[in-house]
Amino acid sequence: MIWMRPALTALASFTALAALSAGPTVSSFYELKTSTLLGKPADLGAYRGKVTLVVNVASYCGFTPQYSGLEKLHRELKDKGFAVLGFPSNDFGEQEPGTPQEIAEFCRLTYDVSFPMFAKVVTTPGPDQSPIYTFLGASGHLPAWNFSKYLIGKDGKVIAFFPSEVTPDSAALRGAIARALAAS
């Protein structure tokens, strides 16, 4: 048994090191930090206590016109504790190839987007996946295409996932938002 002690010690050290390198466990979307579209630090904790709709967006997608509905939803509910949060992604069909400045200009000029936009992310699993989408993916859903939507509760937990085909004016999405806003 004494001969096993060094091996067990090495195994314990490796396990502890692996746990440290994996980083802390995130239990709330609002614990995450990222960058704005134009590169400034952004603490998602600023949205704690609000209901948010997280959307992976793209400028050259068949679903891109959803920007209009997302902006309408944001403007309608922003004073009631709600925010749309846009995360550009080039994962599907390379439909978001632009620079941050190009994306910002496109959104402003084409859809008058005023909701917060963040740095481009990788939504798909792998070593480059954004911590945002690592957290969101723990819900059991990852985007299959652009304009997938996650409804996040006031506590930072994923309440619901809506695929790309669900539009911002969908009764199912709006109903889920209303229930989340009404929850204490």
Residue pairs with C-beta under 8 A, 6 or more apart in sequence:
26 32
26 131
26 135
27 156
28 48
28 155
28 156
28 157
29 44
29 47
29 52
29 54
29 132
29 135
29 136
29 152
29 156
29 157
29 158
30 44
30 45
30 47
30 48
30 152
30 156
31 44
31 45
31 156
32 44
32 131
32 132
32 135
33 41
33 42
33 43
33 44
33 45
34 42
34 44
34 118
34 119
34 121
34 130
34 131
34 132
35 41
35 42
35 118
35 119
36 42
36 116
36 117
36 118
36 119
37 86
37 88
37 100
37 103
37 104
37 117
37 118
37 119
37 120
38 100
38 101
38 104
39 100
39 119
42 116
42 118
44 85
47 83
47 85
47 152
48 154
48 156
49 81
49 154
50 81
50 82
50 83
50 154
51 81
51 82
51 83
51 151
51 152
51 153
51 154
51 177
51 180
51 181
52 82
52 83
52 84
52 85
52 151
52 152
53 70
53 73
53 82
53 83
53 84
53 85
53 149
53 150
53 151
53 152
53 173
53 177
54 85
54 87
54 132
54 136
54 149
54 150
54 152
55 66
55 70
55 84
55 85
55 86
55 87
55 147
55 148
55 149
55 150
56 87
56 88
56 89
56 91
56 121
56 123
56 133
56 143
56 146
56 147
56 148
57 64
57 67
57 70
57 86
57 87
57 88
57 89
57 96
57 117
57 146
57 147
58 64
58 88
58 89
58 90
58 92
58 93
58 95
58 96
58 146
58 147
59 88
59 95
59 96
59 98
59 102
59 103
59 106
59 107
60 93
60 95
60 96
60 97
61 92
61 93
61 95
61 96
61 145
61 146
61 147
63 145
63 146
63 147
63 164
64 95
64 146
64 147
66 147
66 167
66 168
67 107
67 110
67 111
67 113
68 111
69 167
69 168
69 169
70 84
70 86
70 113
70 115
70 168
71 84
71 111
71 112
71 113
71 114
71 115
72 168
72 169
73 82
73 84
73 168
73 169
73 174
73 177
74 82
74 83
74 84
74 114
74 115
75 114
77 177
77 181
78 115
80 181
81 154
81 181
82 177
82 181
83 115
83 116
84 115
84 116
85 115
85 116
85 118
86 107
86 113
86 115
86 116
86 117
86 118
87 117
87 118
87 119
87 120
87 121
87 123
87 130
87 132
88 96
88 103
88 117
88 118
88 119
88 120
88 121
89 96
89 120
89 121
89 122
89 123
89 143
89 146
90 96
90 97
90 120
91 122
91 123
91 124
91 143
91 146
92 143
92 145
92 146
93 146
95 146
96 103
96 120
96 146
98 106
100 119
100 120
103 117
103 120
104 117
107 113
107 117
118 132
121 130
121 132
121 133
122 128
122 129
122 130
122 133
123 129
123 130
123 133
123 142
123 143
123 148
124 133
124 142
125 137
125 142
129 137
133 142
133 143
136 142
136 150
136 158
138 158
139 150
139 158
139 161
140 161
141 148
141 150
141 161
142 148
143 163
143 164
144 163
144 164
145 163
145 164
146 164
147 164
148 161
148 162
148 163
148 164
149 161
149 162
149 163
149 166
149 173
150 158
150 160
150 161
150 162
151 158
151 159
151 160
151 161
151 162
151 173
151 176
151 177
151 180
152 158
152 159
153 159
153 180
153 183
154 180
154 183
159 176
159 180
160 176
162 170
162 172
162 173
162 176
166 172
166 173
167 173
